[in-house]
Amino acid sequence: MHNSGLAKSTKAYAPWILMYTEKFESRKESVKKERHIKSWKKRIMIEKLLLEKGQNIGSEN
C-alpha cells in the first residue's frame, strides 16, 4: 500500500524499504510492540533495535 501510492500520508516518500519484521502469536501482541516502537522519540533507539536484529542501517537489504 505504501509503495503503490495509495496511502496519502506516505505517497510523497515512496519507495519504502522494509527494514524490520517480527512475528507474533496474536494481533494484540503485534499492536502492543508497534505502539512501543512508535513511542520512542529518539532515532537512536530505532537504530539500536535494527542493529540488535542484525540489520544494516541505511542500506537496501
mmCIF file of the N, C-alpha and C atoms, coordinates in Angstrom:
data_MODEL
# 
_entry.id   MODEL 
# 
loop_
_atom_site.group_PDB 
_atom_site.id 
_atom_site.type_symbol 
_atom_site.label_atom_id 
_atom_site.label_alt_id 
_atom_site.label_comp_id 
_atom_site.label_asym_id 
_atom_site.label_entity_id 
_atom_site.label_seq_id 
_atom_site.pdbx_PDB_ins_code 
_atom_site.Cartn_x 
_atom_site.Cartn_y 
_atom_site.Cartn_z 
_atom_site.occupancy 
_atom_site.B_iso_or_equiv 
_atom_site.pdbx_formal_charge 
_atom_site.auth_seq_id 
_atom_site.auth_comp_id 
_atom_site.auth_asym_id 
_atom_site.auth_atom_id 
_atom_site.pdbx_PDB_model_num 
ATOM 1   N N  . MET A 1 1  ? 0.821  -1.190  0.000  1.00 0.00 ? 1  MET A N  1 
ATOM 2   C CA . MET A 1 1  ? 0.000  0.000   0.000  1.00 0.00 ? 1  MET A CA 1 
ATOM 3   C C  . MET A 1 1  ? 0.872  1.264   0.000  1.00 0.00 ? 1  MET A C  1 
ATOM 4   N N  . HIS A 1 2  ? 1.915  1.294   0.822  1.00 0.00 ? 2  HIS A N  1 
ATOM 5   C CA . HIS A 1 2  ? 2.752  2.482   0.916  1.00 0.00 ? 2  HIS A CA 1 
ATOM 6   C C  . HIS A 1 2  ? 3.505  2.748   -0.386 1.00 0.00 ? 2  HIS A C  1 
ATOM 7   N N  . ASN A 1 3  ? 4.036  1.725   -1.018 1.00 0.00 ? 3  ASN A N  1 
ATOM 8   C CA . ASN A 1 3  ? 4.793  1.910   -2.253 1.00 0.00 ? 3  ASN A CA 1 
ATOM 9   C C  . ASN A 1 3  ? 3.912  2.115   -3.474 1.00 0.00 ? 3  ASN A C  1 
ATOM 10  N N  . SER A 1 4  ? 2.650  1.716   -3.399 1.00 0.00 ? 4  SER A N  1 
ATOM 11  C CA . SER A 1 4  ? 1.759  1.861   -4.547 1.00 0.00 ? 4  SER A CA 1 
ATOM 12  C C  . SER A 1 4  ? 1.179  3.265   -4.670 1.00 0.00 ? 4  SER A C  1 
ATOM 13  N N  . GLY A 1 5  ? 1.382  4.096   -3.649 1.00 0.00 ? 5  GLY A N  1 
ATOM 14  C CA . GLY A 1 5  ? 0.870  5.463   -3.696 1.00 0.00 ? 5  GLY A CA 1 
ATOM 15  C C  . GLY A 1 5  ? -0.552 5.603   -3.208 1.00 0.00 ? 5  GLY A C  1 
ATOM 16  N N  . LEU A 1 6  ? -1.107 4.538   -2.631 1.00 0.00 ? 6  LEU A N  1 
ATOM 17  C CA . LEU A 1 6  ? -2.491 4.579   -2.159 1.00 0.00 ? 6  LEU A CA 1 
ATOM 18  C C  . LEU A 1 6  ? -2.629 5.219   -0.780 1.00 0.00 ? 6  LEU A C  1 
ATOM 19  N N  . ALA A 1 7  ? -1.551 5.240   -0.022 1.00 0.00 ? 7  ALA A N  1 
ATOM 20  C CA . ALA A 1 7  ? -1.591 5.865   1.302  1.00 0.00 ? 7  ALA A CA 1 
ATOM 21  C C  . ALA A 1 7  ? -1.182 7.327   1.153  1.00 0.00 ? 7  ALA A C  1 
ATOM 22  N N  . LYS A 1 8  ? -2.113 8.214   1.296  1.00 0.00 ? 8  LYS A N  1 
ATOM 23  C CA . LYS A 1 8  ? -1.879 9.634   1.070  1.00 0.00 ? 8  LYS A CA 1 
ATOM 24  C C  . LYS A 1 8  ? -0.745 10.190  1.940  1.00 0.00 ? 8  LYS A C  1 
ATOM 25  N N  . SER A 1 9  ? -0.678 9.723   3.186  1.00 0.00 ? 9  SER A N  1 
ATOM 26  C CA . SER A 1 9  ? 0.322  10.257  4.122  1.00 0.00 ? 9  SER A CA 1 
ATOM 27  C C  . SER A 1 9  ? 1.751  9.852   3.791  1.00 0.00 ? 9  SER A C  1 
ATOM 28  N N  . THR A 1 10 ? 1.943  8.774   3.041  1.00 0.00 ? 10 THR A N  1 
ATOM 29  C CA . THR A 1 10 ? 3.300  8.296   2.726  1.00 0.00 ? 10 THR A CA 1 
ATOM 30  C C  . THR A 1 10 ? 3.638  8.375   1.241  1.00 0.00 ? 10 THR A C  1 
ATOM 31  N N  . LYS A 1 11 ? 2.706  8.805   0.444  1.00 0.00 ? 11 LYS A N  1 
ATOM 32  C CA . LYS A 1 11 ? 2.853  8.827   -1.007 1.00 0.00 ? 11 LYS A CA 1 
ATOM 33  C C  . LYS A 1 11 ? 4.100  9.586   -1.475 1.00 0.00 ? 11 LYS A C  1 
ATOM 34  N N  . ALA A 1 12 ? 4.372  10.723  -0.882 1.00 0.00 ? 12 ALA A N  1 
ATOM 35  C CA . ALA A 1 12 ? 5.496  11.567  -1.317 1.00 0.00 ? 12 ALA A CA 1 
ATOM 36  C C  . ALA A 1 12 ? 6.854  10.980  -0.939 1.00 0.00 ? 12 ALA A C  1 
ATOM 37  N N  . TYR A 1 13 ? 6.875  9.971   -0.061 1.00 0.00 ? 13 TYR A N  1 
ATOM 38  C CA . TYR A 1 13 ? 8.138  9.429   0.430  1.00 0.00 ? 13 TYR A CA 1 
ATOM 39  C C  . TYR A 1 13 ? 8.467  8.047   -0.141 1.00 0.00 ? 13 TYR A C  1 
ATOM 40  N N  . ALA A 1 14 ? 7.706  7.573   -1.113 1.00 0.00 ? 14 ALA A N  1 
ATOM 41  C CA . ALA A 1 14 ? 7.920  6.251   -1.715 1.00 0.00 ? 14 ALA A CA 1 
ATOM 42  C C  . ALA A 1 14 ? 9.174  6.274   -2.581 1.00 0.00 ? 14 ALA A C  1 
ATOM 43  N N  . PRO A 1 15 ? 9.853  5.195   -2.784 1.00 0.00 ? 15 PRO A N  1 
ATOM 44  C CA . PRO A 1 15 ? 9.518  3.850   -2.314 1.00 0.00 ? 15 PRO A CA 1 
ATOM 45  C C  . PRO A 1 15 ? 10.038 3.591   -0.903 1.00 0.00 ? 15 PRO A C  1 
ATOM 46  N N  . TRP A 1 16 ? 9.298  2.774   -0.162 1.00 0.00 ? 16 TRP A N  1 
ATOM 47  C CA . TRP A 1 16 ? 9.667  2.375   1.192  1.00 0.00 ? 16 TRP A CA 1 
ATOM 48  C C  . TRP A 1 16 ? 10.477 1.090   1.135  1.00 0.00 ? 16 TRP A C  1 
ATOM 49  N N  . ILE A 1 17 ? 11.379 0.932   2.073  1.00 0.00 ? 17 ILE A N  1 
ATOM 50  C CA . ILE A 1 17 ? 12.191 -0.273  2.181  1.00 0.00 ? 17 ILE A CA 1 
ATOM 51  C C  . ILE A 1 17 ? 11.887 -0.920  3.528  1.00 0.00 ? 17 ILE A C  1 
ATOM 52  N N  . LEU A 1 18 ? 11.514 -2.191  3.506  1.00 0.00 ? 18 LEU A N  1 
ATOM 53  C CA . LEU A 1 18 ? 11.241 -2.910  4.741  1.00 0.00 ? 18 LEU A CA 1 
ATOM 54  C C  . LEU A 1 18 ? 12.554 -3.177  5.463  1.00 0.00 ? 18 LEU A C  1 
ATOM 55  N N  . MET A 1 19 ? 12.673 -2.687  6.690  1.00 0.00 ? 19 MET A N  1 
ATOM 56  C CA . MET A 1 19 ? 13.912 -2.805  7.454  1.00 0.00 ? 19 MET A CA 1 
ATOM 57  C C  . MET A 1 19 ? 13.802 -3.777  8.615  1.00 0.00 ? 19 MET A C  1 
ATOM 58  N N  . TYR A 1 20 ? 12.593 -4.075  9.081  1.00 0.00 ? 20 TYR A N  1 
ATOM 59  C CA . TYR A 1 20 ? 12.439 -4.867  10.290 1.00 0.00 ? 20 TYR A CA 1 
ATOM 60  C C  . TYR A 1 20 ? 11.111 -5.613  10.269 1.00 0.00 ? 20 TYR A C  1 
ATOM 61  N N  . THR A 1 21 ? 11.155 -6.887  10.610 1.00 0.00 ? 21 THR A N  1 
ATOM 62  C CA . THR A 1 21 ? 9.930  -7.657  10.801 1.00 0.00 ? 21 THR A CA 1 
ATOM 63  C C  . THR A 1 21 ? 10.083 -8.508  12.056 1.00 0.00 ? 21 THR A C  1 
ATOM 64  N N  . GLU A 1 22 ? 8.964  -8.842  12.619 1.00 0.00 ? 22 GLU A N  1 
ATOM 65  C CA . GLU A 1 22 ? 8.945  -9.694  13.798 1.00 0.00 ? 22 GLU A CA 1 
ATOM 66  C C  . GLU A 1 22 ? 7.602  -10.411 13.814 1.00 0.00 ? 22 GLU A C  1 
ATOM 67  N N  . LYS A 1 23 ? 7.608  -11.691 14.165 1.00 0.00 ? 23 LYS A N  1 
ATOM 68  C CA . LYS A 1 23 ? 6.366  -12.470 14.194 1.00 0.00 ? 23 LYS A CA 1 
ATOM 69  C C  . LYS A 1 23 ? 5.829  -12.541 15.619 1.00 0.00 ? 23 LYS A C  1 
ATOM 70  N N  . PHE A 1 24 ? 4.503  -12.521 15.712 1.00 0.00 ? 24 PHE A N  1 
ATOM 71  C CA . PHE A 1 24 ? 3.822  -12.601 16.998 1.00 0.00 ? 24 PHE A CA 1 
ATOM 72  C C  . PHE A 1 24 ? 2.726  -13.647 16.921 1.00 0.00 ? 24 PHE A C  1 
ATOM 73  N N  . GLU A 1 25 ? 2.345  -14.161 18.074 1.00 0.00 ? 25 GLU A N  1 
ATOM 74  C CA . GLU A 1 25 ? 1.294  -15.168 18.150 1.00 0.00 ? 25 GLU A CA 1 
ATOM 75  C C  . GLU A 1 25 ? -0.088 -14.556 17.907 1.00 0.00 ? 25 GLU A C  1 
ATOM 76  N N  . SER A 1 26 ? -0.243 -13.276 18.237 1.00 0.00 ? 26 SER A N  1 
ATOM 77  C CA . SER A 1 26 ? -1.550 -12.643 18.083 1.00 0.00 ? 26 SER A CA 1 
ATOM 78  C C  . SER A 1 26 ? -1.407 -11.213 17.584 1.00 0.00 ? 26 SER A C  1 
ATOM 79  N N  . ARG A 1 27 ? -2.497 -10.710 17.039 1.00 0.00 ? 27 ARG A N  1 
ATOM 80  C CA . ARG A 1 27 ? -2.520 -9.318  16.588 1.00 0.00 ? 27 ARG A CA 1 
ATOM 81  C C  . ARG A 1 27 ? -2.341 -8.378  17.771 1.00 0.00 ? 27 ARG A C  1 
ATOM 82  N N  . LYS A 1 28 ? -2.926 -8.742  18.897 1.00 0.00 ? 28 LYS A N  1 
ATOM 83  C CA . LYS A 1 28 ? -2.832 -7.926  20.115 1.00 0.00 ? 28 LYS A CA 1 
ATOM 84  C C  . LYS A 1 28 ? -1.373 -7.703  20.506 1.00 0.00 ? 28 LYS A C  1 
ATOM 85  N N  . GLU A 1 29 ? -0.566 -8.776  20.464 1.00 0.00 ? 29 GLU A N  1 
ATOM 86  C CA . GLU A 1 29 ? 0.858  -8.659  20.787 1.00 0.00 ? 29 GLU A CA 1 
ATOM 87  C C  . GLU A 1 29 ? 1.593  -7.773  19.784 1.00 0.00 ? 29 GLU A C  1 
ATOM 88  N N  . SER A 1 30 ? 1.267  -7.931  18.512 1.00 0.00 ? 30 SER A N  1 
ATOM 89  C CA . SER A 1 30 ? 1.955  -7.144  17.485 1.00 0.00 ? 30 SER A CA 1 
ATOM 90  C C  . SER A 1 30 ? 1.623  -5.659  17.586 1.00 0.00 ? 30 SER A C  1 
ATOM 91  N N  . VAL A 1 31 ? 0.370  -5.336  17.888 1.00 0.00 ? 31 VAL A N  1 
ATOM 92  C CA . VAL A 1 31 ? -0.041 -3.934  18.053 1.00 0.00 ? 31 VAL A CA 1 
ATOM 93  C C  . VAL A 1 31 ? 0.665  -3.335  19.269 1.00 0.00 ? 31 VAL A C  1 
ATOM 94  N N  . LYS A 1 32 ? 0.797  -4.125  20.326 1.00 0.00 ? 32 LYS A N  1 
ATOM 95  C CA . LYS A 1 32 ? 1.488  -3.656  21.526 1.00 0.00 ? 32 LYS A CA 1 
ATOM 96  C C  . LYS A 1 32 ? 2.945  -3.309  21.204 1.00 0.00 ? 32 LYS A C  1 
ATOM 97  N N  . LYS A 1 33 ? 3.622  -4.174  20.446 1.00 0.00 ? 33 LYS A N  1 
ATOM 98  C CA . LYS A 1 33 ? 5.019  -3.925  20.063 1.00 0.00 ? 33 LYS A CA 1 
ATOM 99  C C  . LYS A 1 33 ? 5.120  -2.706  19.145 1.00 0.00 ? 33 LYS A C  1 
ATOM 100 N N  . GLU A 1 34 ? 4.217  -2.582  18.191 1.00 0.00 ? 34 GLU A N  1 
ATOM 101 C CA . GLU A 1 34 ? 4.222  -1.437  17.283 1.00 0.00 ? 34 GLU A CA 1 
ATOM 102 C C  . GLU A 1 34 ? 4.063  -0.132  18.058 1.00 0.00 ? 34 GLU A C  1 
ATOM 103 N N  . ARG A 1 35 ? 3.152  -0.106  18.996 1.00 0.00 ? 35 ARG A N  1 
ATOM 104 C CA . ARG A 1 35 ? 2.949  1.110   19.805 1.00 0.00 ? 35 ARG A CA 1 
ATOM 105 C C  . ARG A 1 35 ? 4.179  1.418   20.650 1.00 0.00 ? 35 ARG A C  1 
ATOM 106 N N  . HIS A 1 36 ? 4.809  0.366   21.156 1.00 0.00 ? 36 HIS A N  1 
ATOM 107 C CA . HIS A 1 36 ? 6.026  0.559   21.943 1.00 0.00 ? 36 HIS A CA 1 
ATOM 108 C C  . HIS A 1 36 ? 7.123  1.219   21.093 1.00 0.00 ? 36 HIS A C  1 
ATOM 109 N N  . ILE A 1 37 ? 7.348  0.681   19.897 1.00 0.00 ? 37 ILE A N  1 
ATOM 110 C CA . ILE A 1 37 ? 8.367  1.245   18.997 1.00 0.00 ? 37 ILE A CA 1 
ATOM 111 C C  . ILE A 1 37 ? 8.009  2.675   18.603 1.00 0.00 ? 37 ILE A C  1 
ATOM 112 N N  . LYS A 1 38 ? 6.749  2.917   18.282 1.00 0.00 ? 38 LYS A N  1 
ATOM 113 C CA . LYS A 1 38 ? 6.325  4.262   17.877 1.00 0.00 ? 38 LYS A CA 1 
ATOM 114 C C  . LYS A 1 38 ? 6.399  5.268   19.024 1.00 0.00 ? 38 LYS A C  1 
ATOM 115 N N  . SER A 1 39 ? 6.456  4.788   20.257 1.00 0.00 ? 39 SER A N  1 
ATOM 116 C CA . SER A 1 39 ? 6.549  5.696   21.402 1.00 0.00 ? 39 SER A CA 1 
ATOM 117 C C  . SER A 1 39 ? 7.964  6.245   21.571 1.00 0.00 ? 39 SER A C  1 
ATOM 118 N N  . TRP A 1 40 ? 8.936  5.576   20.952 1.00 0.00 ? 40 TRP A N  1 
ATOM 119 C CA . TRP A 1 40 ? 10.315 6.052   21.046 1.00 0.00 ? 40 TRP A CA 1 
ATOM 120 C C  . TRP A 1 40 ? 10.444 7.369   20.305 1.00 0.00 ? 40 TRP A C  1 
ATOM 121 N N  . LYS A 1 41 ? 11.023 8.351   20.942 1.00 0.00 ? 41 LYS A N  1 
ATOM 122 C CA . LYS A 1 41 ? 11.136 9.680   20.342 1.00 0.00 ? 41 LYS A CA 1 
ATOM 123 C C  . LYS A 1 41 ? 12.512 9.921   19.736 1.00 0.00 ? 41 LYS A C  1 
ATOM 124 N N  . LYS A 1 42 ? 13.445 9.032   20.032 1.00 0.00 ? 42 LYS A N  1 
ATOM 125 C CA . LYS A 1 42 ? 14.802 9.238   19.538 1.00 0.00 ? 42 LYS A CA 1 
ATOM 126 C C  . LYS A 1 42 ? 15.147 8.219   18.464 1.00 0.00 ? 42 LYS A C  1 
ATOM 127 N N  . ARG A 1 43 ? 15.695 8.675   17.377 1.00 0.00 ? 43 ARG A N  1 
ATOM 128 C CA . ARG A 1 43 ? 16.104 7.816   16.268 1.00 0.00 ? 43 ARG A CA 1 
ATOM 129 C C  . ARG A 1 43 ? 17.093 6.749   16.723 1.00 0.00 ? 43 ARG A C  1 
ATOM 130 N N  . ILE A 1 44 ? 17.933 7.099   17.689 1.00 0.00 ? 44 ILE A N  1 
ATOM 131 C CA . ILE A 1 44 ? 18.956 6.177   18.159 1.00 0.00 ? 44 ILE A CA 1 
ATOM 132 C C  . ILE A 1 44 ? 18.344 4.879   18.696 1.00 0.00 ? 44 ILE A C  1 
ATOM 133 N N  . MET A 1 45 ? 17.159 4.947   19.284 1.00 0.00 ? 45 MET A N  1 
ATOM 134 C CA . MET A 1 45 ? 16.503 3.744   19.804 1.00 0.00 ? 45 MET A CA 1 
ATOM 135 C C  . MET A 1 45 ? 16.100 2.806   18.664 1.00 0.00 ? 45 MET A C  1 
ATOM 136 N N  . ILE A 1 46 ? 15.607 3.359   17.586 1.00 0.00 ? 46 ILE A N  1 
ATOM 137 C CA . ILE A 1 46 ? 15.222 2.539   16.434 1.00 0.00 ? 46 ILE A CA 1 
ATOM 138 C C  . ILE A 1 46 ? 16.470 1.964   15.770 1.00 0.00 ? 46 ILE A C  1 
ATOM 139 N N  . GLU A 1 47 ? 17.524 2.754   15.656 1.00 0.00 ? 47 GLU A N  1 
ATOM 140 C CA . GLU A 1 47 ? 18.778 2.251   15.102 1.00 0.00 ? 47 GLU A CA 1 
ATOM 141 C C  . GLU A 1 47 ? 19.339 1.119   15.958 1.00 0.00 ? 47 GLU A C  1 
ATOM 142 N N  . LYS A 1 48 ? 19.227 1.239   17.267 1.00 0.00 ? 48 LYS A N  1 
ATOM 143 C CA . LYS A 1 48 ? 19.690 0.199   18.177 1.00 0.00 ? 48 LYS A CA 1 
ATOM 144 C C  . LYS A 1 48 ? 18.906 -1.099  17.950 1.00 0.00 ? 48 LYS A C  1 
ATOM 145 N N  . LEU A 1 49 ? 17.593 -0.991  17.782 1.00 0.00 ? 49 LEU A N  1 
ATOM 146 C CA . LEU A 1 49 ? 16.760 -2.154  17.514 1.00 0.00 ? 49 LEU A CA 1 
ATOM 147 C C  . LEU A 1 49 ? 17.216 -2.858  16.238 1.00 0.00 ? 49 LEU A C  1 
ATOM 148 N N  . LEU A 1 50 ? 17.457 -2.087  15.191 1.00 0.00 ? 50 LEU A N  1 
ATOM 149 C CA . LEU A 1 50 ? 17.894 -2.668  13.921 1.00 0.00 ? 50 LEU A CA 1 
ATOM 150 C C  . LEU A 1 50 ? 19.256 -3.331  14.058 1.00 0.00 ? 50 LEU A C  1 
ATOM 151 N N  . LEU A 1 51 ? 20.161 -2.701  14.776 1.00 0.00 ? 51 LEU A N  1 
ATOM 152 C CA . LEU A 1 51 ? 21.491 -3.284  14.965 1.00 0.00 ? 51 LEU A CA 1 
ATOM 153 C C  . LEU A 1 51 ? 21.420 -4.584  15.764 1.00 0.00 ? 51 LEU A C  1 
ATOM 154 N N  . GLU A 1 52 ? 20.561 -4.620  16.775 1.00 0.00 ? 52 GLU A N  1 
ATOM 155 C CA . GLU A 1 52 ? 20.392 -5.830  17.578 1.00 0.00 ? 52 GLU A CA 1 
ATOM 156 C C  . GLU A 1 52 ? 19.847 -6.983  16.748 1.00 0.00 ? 52 GLU A C  1 
ATOM 157 N N  . LYS A 1 53 ? 19.049 -6.675  15.756 1.00 0.00 ? 53 LYS A N  1 
ATOM 158 C CA . LYS A 1 53 ? 18.459 -7.699  14.895 1.00 0.00 ? 53 LYS A CA 1 
ATOM 159 C C  . LYS A 1 53 ? 19.327 -7.989  13.672 1.00 0.00 ? 53 LYS A C  1 
ATOM 160 N N  . GLY A 1 54 ? 20.521 -7.356  13.618 1.00 0.00 ? 54 GLY A N  1 
ATOM 161 C CA . GLY A 1 54 ? 21.445 -7.637  12.522 1.00 0.00 ? 54 GLY A CA 1 
ATOM 162 C C  . GLY A 1 54 ? 21.131 -6.939  11.220 1.00 0.00 ? 54 GLY A C  1 
ATOM 163 N N  . GLN A 1 55 ? 20.434 -5.833  11.266 1.00 0.00 ? 55 GLN A N  1 
ATOM 164 C CA . GLN A 1 55 ? 20.090 -5.090  10.063 1.00 0.00 ? 55 GLN A CA 1 
ATOM 165 C C  . GLN A 1 55 ? 21.148 -4.030  9.789  1.00 0.00 ? 55 GLN A C  1 
ATOM 166 N N  . ASN A 1 56 ? 21.409 -3.791  8.519  1.00 0.00 ? 56 ASN A N  1 
ATOM 167 C CA . ASN A 1 56 ? 22.324 -2.722  8.115  1.00 0.00 ? 56 ASN A CA 1 
ATOM 168 C C  . ASN A 1 56 ? 21.517 -1.442  7.943  1.00 0.00 ? 56 ASN A C  1 
ATOM 169 N N  . ILE A 1 57 ? 21.828 -0.465  8.756  1.00 0.00 ? 57 ILE A N  1 
ATOM 170 C CA . ILE A 1 57 ? 21.110 0.814   8.708  1.00 0.00 ? 57 ILE A CA 1 
ATOM 171 C C  . ILE A 1 57 ? 21.546 1.594   7.485  1.00 0.00 ? 57 ILE A C  1 
ATOM 172 N N  . GLY A 1 58 ? 20.568 2.086   6.751  1.00 0.00 ? 58 GLY A N  1 
ATOM 173 C CA . GLY A 1 58 ? 20.861 2.943   5.609  1.00 0.00 ? 58 GLY A CA 1 
ATOM 174 C C  . GLY A 1 58 ? 21.163 2.197   4.323  1.00 0.00 ? 58 GLY A C  1 
ATOM 175 N N  . SER A 1 59 ? 21.052 0.878   4.328  1.00 0.00 ? 59 SER A N  1 
ATOM 176 C CA . SER A 1 59 ? 21.302 0.139   3.094  1.00 0.00 ? 59 SER A CA 1 
ATOM 177 C C  . SER A 1 59 ? 20.047 -0.611  2.696  1.00 0.00 ? 59 SER A C  1 
ATOM 178 N N  . GLU A 1 60 ? 19.951 -0.932  1.421  1.00 0.00 ? 60 GLU A N  1 
ATOM 179 C CA . GLU A 1 60 ? 18.814 -1.698  0.933  1.00 0.00 ? 60 GLU A CA 1 
ATOM 180 C C  . GLU A 1 60 ? 19.152 -3.164  1.072  1.00 0.00 ? 60 GLU A C  1 
ATOM 181 N N  . ASN A 1 61 ? 18.420 -3.872  1.954  1.00 0.00 ? 61 ASN A N  1 
ATOM 182 C CA . ASN A 1 61 ? 18.699 -5.291  2.222  1.00 0.00 ? 61 ASN A CA 1 
ATOM 183 C C  . ASN A 1 61 ? 18.181 -6.162  1.143  1.00 0.00 ? 61 ASN A C  1 
# 
